[in-house]
Amino acid sequence: VASKEGTLVIDLPQGLDIVDKKATSTANTATDDDETDEEKESVVWDVDTLPPSPTDYAPLCVRIEYMVTNPRGGVRFMLPDELNPNRIPHMYTYCGPFGGLCDGARTWMPCRDSLKDTCTFRIELVVPASCVAVCSGRLVGQSLDAQKIYRSFRFVVNAKTSCSLIGFAVGPFRMHVAENMPRVTHFCAPDYLTDLTTSTEYKDPHILPFFETYLNARYPFETYAQIFVEDPPEECQYFAGLSILDQRVLYGQTIIDRQLPSQVIQVKGFVGSWIAGAIGIQTTKDAWVLVGVVGHLVNMYVRAVFGEEEYGYRIQLAMDALTTMELVADGNGSPHLIYGDVDVYGEYDPFYMPFLEAKAPLILHMMEQTVEVHNGTKHLHIALQRIVSQGAKCTRQVDDKKDQSLSDSSTGHDEAKVRAMTTRSFLQIVKSTAGVLGRDLTGMFATKWIYGRSMPFFSVGVWFNRKANHTEVVLEQSTLEPRRNAFVGSVKVTIVEASGEYSYHKRLEHTRHKWDFPCHSKVRKRRRVRQTLHQSDDEYPHPLGLGLNDTPVYWVKIDPECTWLRHMVMYQPDFNWMEQLLSDYKCVRSRVHAARALALYPLSHEKPHV
């Protein structure tokens, strides 16, 4: 009897003897010593030998033979039809959020379809001889039947993972393997092979060695494969050691503007297969941790490979997306970051994923900026390395049966629970890594930004007082959530003058603040030294200001590093916006704000300095 919670009760027939495990352990040890090399190689595909049981009895083998007819979920068959008569027949698995929690593995195989239950797998796929099967795990063998009609592919997943993260695809795919990276394979339809070769030419460093170096750990699966298929429900779906991507991500040699978005999606699939497949989460309440870690690692790759400008622009786009979701939300405000627990028979709101993908990486960005602005240490980087190393230690390898001792089997189930990420464990690891400066991460920070909802809206006005020779800044705070207290914290104010940049940290405690900042420069005209033809951009000394105004204050920035989840509307004279747009070469977010502010001057006579 299989209950709704997933418990399987089997009535054993009378007269069945239950053998004590201790009585059989000695005999098994003696037989293992006499194994030949050929027998040890056959252990790779050994579906009869069971792993040690955590109980005091010998393991019980349950074989279930079944057939799925008229499947309604879990897989998608792409066959020719009236609209697409030339479509190449193929099929692939698809999943809901977090690896198919609500509509994935339980629709195709009897299993404990929960996030915290992990195990190893032996998978055999029998497909037509003209097709190729790609699956999670390492390919250990393939064979043809006697009539050469069907081909059998055998895969082994030695790293413990959730059954909902097992994916596969079958079709007449073409394979591409880079010469310098044989552990990564790429598959696509025959018509897209040329585009596949172009799209998978990554910039140095390659995604695999980059993240192995960044996380100080080896990729938990022996191989990684990515498959480009037609019309998947999501642009990127990651499984254990595998990702299924939309073939529209591919681009040809004559297209250059698709390189960045294409590689970002491929990096997301690789990182998701690592973090979700080898570490995972315990419940859907911790979904934001998985989404946040994956998004943050993707941002770190973009920063290292494509530069600081592209990284800052991604942060700005995520902030804009979060602001839009806040504005279009109902009267109760934006949803909570902590989603309610969903079991395998529940329904997970698919529209909740864009919210998590926008806010969760920003939360990790805030953690990084909150601590590193004071001591400069990479505490979040070190914390992620610890999380990945803990997951690697808890992964059990079954290539060698002698490594599975009785002590390992008695604690394996508990370790599998420990290695899965939760909100509390993640914050505790980051807090312990950050030291004294991270003591607030599990306190006020978590209460305000993780367990709470909504975000502040700042309205800032800037004006230079010539008579008093100081800059006046007025900041008003508001929220869309009714009866919400003002957000409290420290905000950075940066004033760019003719003599340099000056930063101040101010405390926000009320809904309205007014500050006066002294001016360190005198009002004077300065001629601009133009860049000559033989000077490169790096050799040219970029001057502060373009001389568009006669005030020593060029522009003002509030929270330039985005340490707050906020939306800011700023008011300053148009000549300050022009100076900021043309001269602030350090921060792309600053130039985006200036361009958007200047777009609010629609008439020519309203912007005489442009």
C-alpha positions as CSV (number, residue, x, y, z in Angstrom):
1,V,0.0,0.0,0.0
2,A,1.5,3.3,-1.1
3,S,0.2,6.2,1.1
4,K,0.0,9.8,0.0
5,E,3.1,10.7,2.0
6,G,5.1,8.2,0.0
7,T,5.4,5.3,2.5
8,L,5.5,1.9,0.9
9,V,4.1,-1.0,3.0
10,I,4.8,-4.6,1.9
11,D,3.3,-7.6,3.5
12,L,5.9,-10.4,3.6
13,P,4.8,-13.9,3.0
14,Q,4.9,-16.4,5.8
15,G,8.0,-18.5,6.1
16,L,10.3,-15.8,4.8
17,D,13.6,-15.7,6.7
18,I,15.1,-12.3,7.5
19,V,18.9,-12.8,7.6
20,D,20.9,-10.8,10.1
21,K,23.3,-8.4,8.3
22,K,26.1,-9.1,10.8
23,A,26.0,-12.8,9.9
24,T,26.5,-12.1,6.2
25,S,29.1,-9.4,6.4
26,T,32.0,-11.8,7.1
27,A,31.1,-14.0,4.1
28,N,30.7,-11.0,1.8
29,T,34.2,-9.8,2.8
30,A,35.7,-13.1,2.0
31,T,34.2,-13.2,-1.5
32,D,35.2,-9.6,-2.2
33,D,38.9,-10.4,-1.8
34,D,38.7,-13.2,-4.5
35,E,37.3,-10.9,-7.2
36,T,39.1,-10.6,-10.4
37,D,39.7,-7.4,-12.4
38,E,37.0,-8.3,-14.8
39,E,34.5,-8.8,-12.0
40,K,35.4,-5.5,-10.5
41,E,34.8,-3.7,-13.8
42,S,31.3,-5.3,-13.9
43,V,30.5,-3.6,-10.6
44,V,30.0,-0.4,-12.6
45,W,26.8,-1.8,-13.9
46,D,25.8,-4.0,-11.0
47,V,22.0,-3.8,-10.5
48,D,21.8,-6.9,-8.4
49,T,24.2,-6.0,-5.5
50,L,22.4,-3.8,-3.0
51,P,24.1,-1.1,-1.0
52,P,24.5,-1.7,2.8
53,S,21.3,-1.2,4.8
54,P,21.2,1.3,7.7
55,T,19.3,-1.3,9.7
56,D,20.5,-4.4,11.5
57,Y,19.1,-6.7,8.7
58,A,20.1,-7.5,5.2
59,P,18.7,-5.3,2.5
60,L,15.5,-6.3,0.8
61,C,15.3,-6.0,-3.0
62,V,11.9,-4.9,-4.5
63,R,11.6,-5.1,-8.3
64,I,8.7,-3.2,-9.8
65,E,7.9,-3.8,-13.5
66,Y,5.4,-1.3,-15.0
67,M,4.4,0.4,-18.2
68,V,3.4,4.0,-18.7
69,T,0.7,4.6,-21.3
70,N,-0.6,7.9,-22.5
71,P,1.8,10.0,-20.4
72,R,0.5,13.5,-19.5
73,G,3.6,14.9,-17.8
74,G,7.3,14.5,-17.3
75,V,8.3,14.1,-20.9
76,R,7.5,15.8,-24.2
77,F,7.5,14.1,-27.6
78,M,8.3,16.4,-30.5
79,L,6.8,14.7,-33.6
80,P,6.0,16.0,-37.2
81,D,2.6,17.6,-37.5
82,E,0.7,19.7,-40.0
83,L,2.4,22.9,-38.9
84,N,5.8,21.4,-38.8
85,P,6.0,18.5,-41.3
86,N,9.8,18.6,-41.4
87,R,10.3,18.4,-37.7
88,I,13.0,16.0,-36.5
89,P,11.4,13.5,-34.1
90,H,12.9,13.6,-30.6
91,M,11.8,13.6,-27.0
92,Y,13.1,15.0,-23.7
93,T,12.1,15.3,-20.1
94,Y,10.8,18.5,-18.6
95,C,10.2,19.5,-15.1
96,G,8.6,22.0,-12.8
97,P,10.5,24.3,-10.4
98,F,13.6,22.9,-8.7
99,G,14.0,19.9,-10.9
100,G,10.5,18.7,-11.3
101,L,9.2,18.6,-7.8
102,C,5.5,18.8,-8.7
103,D,5.4,17.1,-12.1
104,G,8.6,15.3,-12.7
105,A,10.0,11.9,-11.7
106,R,6.9,10.5,-9.9
107,T,5.0,10.5,-13.2
108,W,7.5,8.0,-14.8
109,M,9.0,5.8,-12.1
110,P,8.1,4.6,-8.6
111,C,10.3,6.6,-6.3
112,R,10.4,8.8,-3.2
113,D,9.8,12.0,-5.1
114,S,11.0,14.4,-2.5
115,L,13.8,16.9,-2.4
116,K,15.6,15.6,0.7
117,D,15.7,11.9,-0.4
118,T,18.7,11.1,-2.5
119,C,20.3,8.0,-3.9
120,T,22.5,6.7,-6.7
121,F,21.0,5.4,-10.0
122,R,21.6,2.8,-12.7
123,I,19.6,3.8,-15.8
124,E,19.2,1.8,-19.0
125,L,17.4,3.4,-22.0
126,V,16.4,1.3,-25.0
127,V,15.8,3.4,-28.1
128,P,15.6,3.0,-31.9
129,A,19.0,2.2,-33.5
130,S,19.1,5.5,-35.4
131,C,18.7,7.6,-32.2
132,V,21.0,8.7,-29.4
133,A,20.1,8.7,-25.7
134,V,21.6,11.3,-23.4
135,C,20.9,11.0,-19.7
136,S,22.1,12.1,-16.3
137,G,25.3,10.3,-15.3
138,R,28.2,8.7,-17.1
139,L,27.7,6.5,-20.1
140,V,29.2,3.1,-19.3
141,G,28.1,1.1,-22.3
142,Q,25.9,0.7,-25.3
143,S,24.9,-2.3,-27.4
144,L,22.7,-3.3,-30.4
145,D,20.2,-6.1,-30.3
146,A,20.5,-9.1,-32.6
147,Q,18.1,-7.6,-35.2
148,K,19.9,-4.2,-35.0
149,I,16.6,-2.5,-34.4
150,Y,17.1,-1.1,-30.9
151,R,20.1,0.3,-29.2
152,S,20.6,0.1,-25.4
153,F,22.4,2.9,-23.5
154,R,23.5,2.4,-19.8
155,F,24.2,5.3,-17.5
156,V,25.5,5.4,-14.0
157,V,24.9,8.2,-11.5
158,N,27.4,7.6,-8.6
159,A,26.7,10.9,-6.8
160,K,23.7,10.8,-4.6
161,T,20.9,13.0,-6.0
162,S,17.2,13.5,-5.9
163,C,15.2,11.3,-8.3
164,S,13.4,14.4,-9.5
165,L,16.7,15.7,-11.0
166,I,17.1,12.8,-13.4
167,G,16.7,13.9,-16.9
168,F,17.2,12.4,-20.4
169,A,16.6,13.1,-24.1
170,V,16.3,10.8,-27.1
171,G,16.7,11.7,-30.8
172,P,19.0,11.7,-33.8
173,F,21.3,14.2,-32.1
174,R,24.7,15.3,-33.3
175,M,27.5,15.6,-30.7
176,H,30.2,18.2,-30.4
177,V,33.1,17.9,-27.9
178,A,35.7,20.6,-27.6
179,E,39.3,19.4,-27.8
180,N,40.4,21.2,-24.7
181,M,37.4,20.0,-22.6
182,P,36.5,16.4,-23.2
183,R,34.3,16.2,-20.0
184,V,31.7,18.5,-21.5
185,T,29.6,17.3,-24.4
186,H,27.0,19.2,-26.4
187,F,24.1,17.7,-28.4
188,C,21.6,19.3,-30.9
189,A,19.6,18.5,-33.9
190,P,21.5,17.8,-37.2
191,D,20.4,21.1,-38.7
192,Y,22.0,23.1,-35.8
193,L,25.4,21.5,-35.7
194,T,27.2,24.5,-37.2
195,D,25.5,26.9,-34.8
196,L,26.3,24.6,-31.9
197,T,30.0,24.7,-32.7
198,T,29.9,28.5,-32.7
199,S,27.7,28.9,-29.6
200,T,29.9,26.6,-27.4
201,E,33.1,28.5,-28.0
202,Y,33.4,30.0,-24.6
203,K,35.7,32.8,-23.6
204,D,38.7,31.9,-21.5
205,P,38.4,30.5,-18.9
206,H,36.0,27.6,-19.8
207,I,33.0,27.3,-17.4
208,L,34.2,24.0,-16.0
209,P,37.7,24.9,-14.9
210,F,36.5,28.4,-13.9
211,F,33.9,27.1,-11.3
212,E,36.2,24.3,-10.2
213,T,38.7,26.9,-9.3
214,Y,36.2,29.4,-7.9
215,L,34.5,26.8,-5.7
216,N,37.8,25.0,-4.9
217,A,36.1,21.6,-5.7
218,R,35.8,19.2,-8.5
219,Y,32.6,18.9,-10.5
220,P,30.6,16.2,-8.6
221,F,29.5,14.3,-11.7
222,E,32.0,12.6,-14.0
223,T,30.7,14.2,-17.1
224,Y,28.4,17.1,-18.0
225,A,26.1,17.2,-21.1
226,Q,23.9,19.9,-22.4
227,I,21.2,19.2,-25.0
228,F,19.5,21.8,-27.2
229,V,15.9,20.8,-28.1
230,E,12.9,22.4,-29.7
231,D,10.3,24.4,-27.8
232,P,11.0,23.4,-24.1
233,P,8.7,24.9,-21.5
234,E,11.7,26.8,-20.0
235,E,14.7,28.2,-21.7
236,C,17.0,26.4,-19.3
237,Q,16.3,23.4,-17.2
238,Y,19.1,21.8,-15.2
239,F,19.3,18.2,-13.9
240,A,22.0,16.2,-12.3
241,G,25.0,16.4,-14.6
242,L,22.8,17.5,-17.5
243,S,20.9,20.5,-18.8
244,I,18.2,20.8,-21.4
245,L,18.3,24.2,-23.3
246,D,16.2,25.8,-26.0
247,Q,17.8,25.5,-29.4
248,R,16.9,29.1,-30.1
249,V,19.8,30.0,-27.8
250,L,22.2,28.9,-30.6
251,Y,23.5,31.4,-33.0
252,G,25.7,31.4,-36.2
253,Q,29.0,32.9,-37.0
254,T,27.6,36.1,-38.5
255,I,25.7,37.1,-35.3
256,I,27.7,38.7,-32.5
257,D,25.1,40.2,-30.2
258,R,23.8,36.8,-29.0
259,Q,27.1,35.7,-27.5
260,L,26.5,37.1,-24.0
261,P,22.9,35.9,-23.5
262,S,23.6,32.5,-25.0
263,Q,26.6,31.9,-22.7
264,V,24.8,33.2,-19.6
265,I,22.0,30.6,-20.2
266,Q,24.6,27.8,-20.7
267,V,26.4,28.9,-17.5
268,K,23.2,28.8,-15.6
269,G,22.5,25.3,-16.7
270,F,25.9,24.1,-15.7
271,V,25.9,25.8,-12.3
272,G,22.3,24.6,-11.7
273,S,23.3,21.0,-12.4
274,W,26.1,21.3,-9.9
275,I,24.3,23.0,-7.0
276,A,20.9,21.4,-7.4
277,G,22.2,17.9,-8.4
278,A,24.9,17.5,-5.7
279,I,23.6,19.7,-2.9
280,G,20.0,20.6,-3.3
281,I,17.5,21.9,-0.8
282,Q,15.3,20.2,1.8
283,T,11.9,21.9,1.1
284,T,10.4,24.5,-1.2
285,K,10.7,27.0,1.6
286,D,14.4,27.0,0.9
287,A,14.0,27.5,-2.9
288,W,15.3,31.0,-2.8
289,V,18.7,29.7,-1.5
290,L,19.1,27.5,-4.5
291,V,18.0,30.1,-7.0
292,G,20.1,32.8,-5.3
293,V,23.3,30.7,-5.2
294,V,22.9,29.8,-8.9
295,G,22.2,33.4,-9.9
296,H,25.1,34.7,-7.8
297,L,27.5,32.3,-9.3
298,V,26.4,33.2,-12.8
299,N,26.9,36.9,-12.0
300,M,30.4,36.0,-10.7
301,Y,31.2,34.4,-14.0
302,V,29.9,37.4,-15.9
303,R,32.1,39.7,-13.8
304,A,35.2,37.7,-14.4
305,V,34.8,37.0,-18.1
306,F,32.7,39.9,-19.5
307,G,33.9,42.7,-17.0
308,E,32.6,44.8,-14.2
309,E,30.3,46.9,-16.5
310,E,28.3,43.9,-17.6
311,Y,28.0,42.6,-14.1
312,G,26.8,46.0,-12.8
313,Y,24.2,46.2,-15.6
314,R,22.8,42.8,-14.7
315,I,22.4,44.0,-11.1
316,Q,20.6,47.1,-12.4
317,L,18.3,44.9,-14.6
318,A,17.4,42.7,-11.7
319,M,16.6,45.7,-9.5
320,D,14.4,47.1,-12.2
321,A,12.6,43.8,-12.6
322,L,12.0,43.6,-8.8
323,T,10.6,47.1,-8.8
324,T,8.2,46.3,-11.6
325,M,6.9,43.3,-9.8
326,E,6.5,45.4,-6.7
327,L,4.5,48.0,-8.6
328,V,2.2,45.5,-10.3
329,A,1.6,43.4,-7.2
330,D,-1.8,43.4,-5.5
331,G,-2.7,45.5,-2.5
332,N,-0.8,43.2,-0.1
333,G,2.5,44.0,-1.7
334,S,5.1,41.7,-3.3
335,P,5.2,38.0,-2.3
336,H,7.4,36.6,0.4
337,L,10.8,35.3,-0.4
338,I,10.1,32.2,1.7
339,Y,7.5,30.2,-0.3
340,G,5.2,27.8,1.4
341,D,6.1,24.1,1.6
342,V,4.8,22.1,-1.4
343,D,4.7,18.3,-1.5
344,V,4.7,16.2,-4.5
345,Y,0.9,16.4,-4.8
346,G,0.8,20.2,-4.5
347,E,0.9,22.9,-7.0
348,Y,3.7,25.4,-7.3
349,D,2.9,28.8,-8.8
350,P,5.1,29.0,-11.9
351,F,4.8,32.8,-11.9
352,Y,6.7,32.8,-8.6
353,M,10.0,31.8,-10.3
354,P,10.7,35.2,-12.0
355,F,10.3,36.8,-8.6
356,L,12.8,34.5,-7.0
357,E,15.3,34.8,-9.9
358,A,15.2,38.6,-9.6
359,K,15.3,39.0,-5.8
360,A,17.3,36.0,-4.5
361,P,20.6,36.9,-6.3
362,L,20.2,40.5,-5.1
363,I,20.0,39.2,-1.5
364,L,23.3,37.5,-1.9
365,H,24.7,40.7,-3.5
366,M,23.5,42.6,-0.4
367,M,25.2,40.1,1.9
368,E,28.4,40.6,0.0
369,Q,28.3,44.3,0.0
370,T,27.2,44.6,3.6
371,V,30.3,43.0,5.0
372,E,32.9,43.5,2.4
373,V,32.4,47.3,2.3
374,H,34.0,47.3,5.8
375,N,36.7,44.6,5.8
376,G,37.1,43.8,2.1
377,T,37.3,40.0,2.6
378,K,35.5,37.6,0.3
379,H,33.3,36.0,3.0
380,L,30.5,35.0,0.7
381,H,33.0,33.4,-1.7
382,I,34.5,31.4,1.2
383,A,31.0,30.4,2.4
384,L,30.1,29.0,-1.0
385,Q,33.3,27.0,-1.0
386,R,32.4,25.5,2.3
387,I,28.9,24.6,1.2
388,V,30.1,22.9,-1.9
389,S,32.9,21.0,0.0
390,Q,30.3,19.8,2.5
391,G,28.1,18.5,-0.3
392,A,31.1,16.8,-1.9
393,K,32.0,15.0,1.4
394,C,28.5,13.7,1.8
395,T,28.3,12.4,-1.8
396,R,28.8,8.6,-1.6
397,Q,30.7,6.9,-4.4
398,V,29.8,3.3,-5.2
399,D,32.5,2.4,-7.8
400,D,34.4,0.4,-5.1
401,K,32.3,-1.7,-2.9
402,K,35.0,-2.0,-0.3
403,D,34.7,1.7,0.5
404,Q,31.2,1.1,1.8
405,S,31.7,0.1,5.4
406,L,29.0,-0.6,8.0
407,S,29.8,2.7,9.7
408,D,29.1,4.7,6.6
409,S,25.8,3.0,6.0
410,S,24.6,3.8,9.5
411,T,25.2,7.5,9.1
412,G,24.6,8.0,5.3
413,H,21.0,8.9,5.6
414,D,21.6,11.5,8.2
415,E,24.4,13.1,6.2
416,A,22.2,13.2,3.2
417,K,19.9,15.4,5.2
418,V,22.6,17.6,6.5
419,R,24.1,18.4,3.1
420,A,20.9,19.8,1.6
421,M,20.7,23.6,2.0
422,T,18.2,25.4,4.2
423,T,17.7,29.0,4.9
424,R,19.0,28.7,8.4
425,S,22.1,26.6,7.5
426,F,23.0,28.9,4.7
427,L,22.8,32.0,6.8
428,Q,24.7,30.3,9.6
429,I,27.6,29.4,7.3
430,V,27.8,32.9,5.8
431,K,27.6,34.4,9.3
432,S,30.4,32.2,10.7
433,T,32.6,33.1,7.7
434,A,32.0,36.8,8.0
435,G,32.8,36.9,11.7
436,V,31.8,39.8,13.8
437,L,30.5,41.9,10.9
438,G,28.1,39.1,9.9
439,R,26.4,38.8,13.2
440,D,23.4,40.7,11.9
441,L,22.8,38.4,8.9
442,T,20.6,36.0,11.0
443,G,19.0,38.9,12.9
444,M,17.7,42.2,11.6
445,F,19.0,41.5,8.0
446,A,17.1,38.3,7.7
447,T,14.0,39.7,9.3
448,K,13.9,42.7,7.0
449,W,15.0,41.3,3.6
450,I,14.4,37.5,3.7
451,Y,11.4,36.8,6.0
452,G,9.8,40.2,5.3
453,R,8.6,41.6,2.1
454,S,8.2,44.9,0.2
455,M,11.0,47.3,-0.5
456,P,11.5,51.0,0.1
457,F,11.0,53.7,-2.5
458,F,13.3,56.6,-2.2
459,S,12.6,60.1,-3.5
460,V,15.8,62.2,-3.5
461,G,16.2,65.9,-4.2
462,V,19.7,67.5,-4.7
463,W,20.6,71.2,-4.9
464,F,23.8,73.2,-4.5
465,N,23.4,76.2,-2.1
466,R,25.8,78.9,-3.4
467,K,25.4,81.2,-0.5
468,A,26.2,78.5,2.1
469,N,28.6,76.7,-0.2
470,H,27.2,73.3,0.6
471,T,25.1,70.6,-1.1
472,E,21.6,70.0,0.2
473,V,20.2,66.5,-0.1
474,V,16.6,65.6,1.0
475,L,15.5,61.9,1.1
476,E,12.0,60.7,1.6
477,Q,11.1,57.0,2.1
478,S,7.8,55.3,1.3
479,T,6.5,51.7,0.8
480,L,3.6,50.3,-1.1
481,E,2.7,48.0,1.8
482,P,0.3,49.8,4.2
483,R,1.2,50.3,7.8
484,R,4.8,49.4,7.1
485,N,7.4,51.0,9.3
486,A,10.3,52.8,7.7
487,F,13.3,50.8,6.7
488,V,16.3,51.4,9.0
489,G,19.9,51.2,8.0
490,S,23.0,53.0,6.7
491,V,23.1,54.4,3.2
492,K,26.1,55.7,1.3
493,V,26.0,59.2,-0.3
494,T,28.7,60.0,-2.9
495,I,29.2,63.6,-4.0
496,V,31.4,64.1,-7.1
497,E,33.1,67.6,-7.1
498,A,35.8,69.2,-9.1
499,S,38.4,68.2,-6.6
500,G,37.3,64.5,-6.4
501,E,34.7,62.2,-4.9
502,Y,33.6,62.4,-1.3
503,S,31.5,59.6,0.3
504,Y,29.4,59.8,3.5
505,H,27.5,57.1,5.4
506,K,24.2,58.3,6.8
507,R,21.7,56.5,9.0
508,L,18.1,56.1,7.9
509,E,15.7,56.0,10.8
510,H,12.7,58.1,9.6
511,T,10.6,58.6,6.5
512,R,12.3,62.0,5.8
513,H,15.9,63.2,6.1
514,K,17.7,66.4,5.2
515,W,21.5,66.6,5.1
516,D,23.9,69.4,4.3
517,F,27.3,68.4,3.0
518,P,30.2,70.8,2.8
519,C,31.7,71.7,-0.6
520,H,35.4,71.1,-0.9
521,S,35.9,72.9,-4.2
522,K,35.6,76.5,-5.4
523,V,33.4,77.8,-8.2
524,R,35.7,78.2,-11.2
525,K,35.7,77.6,-14.9
526,R,38.0,74.9,-16.2
527,R,38.9,74.2,-19.8
528,R,38.5,70.6,-20.9
529,V,41.6,68.9,-22.3
530,R,40.5,66.9,-25.3
531,Q,41.7,63.4,-26.1
532,T,44.2,63.3,-29.0
533,L,44.1,60.8,-31.7
534,H,47.2,58.9,-30.6
535,Q,45.9,58.5,-27.0
536,S,44.0,55.4,-26.0
537,D,41.2,55.4,-23.6
538,D,43.5,54.0,-20.8
539,E,46.2,56.7,-21.4
540,Y,43.7,59.6,-21.5
541,P,43.3,61.2,-18.1
542,H,39.5,61.4,-17.7
543,P,38.7,64.7,-16.2
544,L,35.9,65.1,-13.7
545,G,33.1,67.1,-15.3
546,L,32.7,68.6,-18.8
547,G,32.2,72.2,-17.8
548,L,28.5,72.2,-18.5
549,N,27.7,74.1,-15.3
550,D,29.4,76.7,-13.2
551,T,28.9,74.8,-9.9
552,P,31.7,72.7,-8.3
553,V,29.3,69.8,-7.6
554,Y,29.1,67.7,-10.7
555,W,26.6,65.0,-9.6
556,V,25.4,63.1,-6.5
557,K,24.8,59.3,-6.1
558,I,22.8,57.5,-3.4
559,D,23.7,53.9,-2.6
560,P,26.0,53.5,-5.7
561,E,26.9,49.8,-4.8
562,C,23.2,48.7,-4.5
563,T,23.5,47.6,-0.9
564,W,19.7,48.2,-0.6
565,L,16.8,46.6,-2.4
566,R,15.2,49.9,-3.4
567,H,13.7,52.0,-6.2
568,M,15.1,55.5,-6.3
569,V,13.7,58.6,-8.0
570,M,16.2,61.4,-8.0
571,Y,15.8,65.0,-8.8
572,Q,18.8,67.2,-9.7
573,P,19.4,69.8,-12.4
574,D,19.7,68.6,-16.0
575,F,23.4,69.7,-16.3
576,N,24.2,67.4,-13.3
577,W,22.6,64.5,-15.2
578,M,24.6,65.4,-18.3
579,E,27.9,65.4,-16.4
580,Q,27.0,62.1,-14.8
581,L,26.1,60.5,-18.1
582,L,29.2,61.6,-20.0
583,S,31.8,61.5,-17.2
584,D,31.0,58.7,-14.8
585,Y,32.9,56.0,-16.5
586,K,33.3,54.0,-13.3
587,C,29.7,52.8,-12.9
588,V,27.3,51.7,-15.6
589,R,24.4,51.9,-13.2
590,S,25.1,55.6,-12.7
591,R,25.0,56.3,-16.4
592,V,21.7,54.3,-16.8
593,H,20.1,56.5,-14.1
594,A,21.3,59.6,-15.9
595,A,20.0,58.5,-19.3
596,R,16.6,57.7,-17.8
597,A,16.4,61.0,-16.0
598,L,17.3,63.0,-19.2
599,A,14.6,61.1,-21.1
600,L,12.0,62.9,-18.8
601,Y,12.9,66.2,-20.5
602,P,10.8,65.7,-23.7
603,L,11.0,69.3,-25.1
604,S,14.1,71.0,-26.5
605,H,13.5,74.2,-24.6
606,E,13.3,72.3,-21.3
607,K,16.9,71.0,-21.6
608,P,19.0,73.9,-22.8
609,H,22.3,72.3,-21.8
610,V,21.8,69.2,-24.0
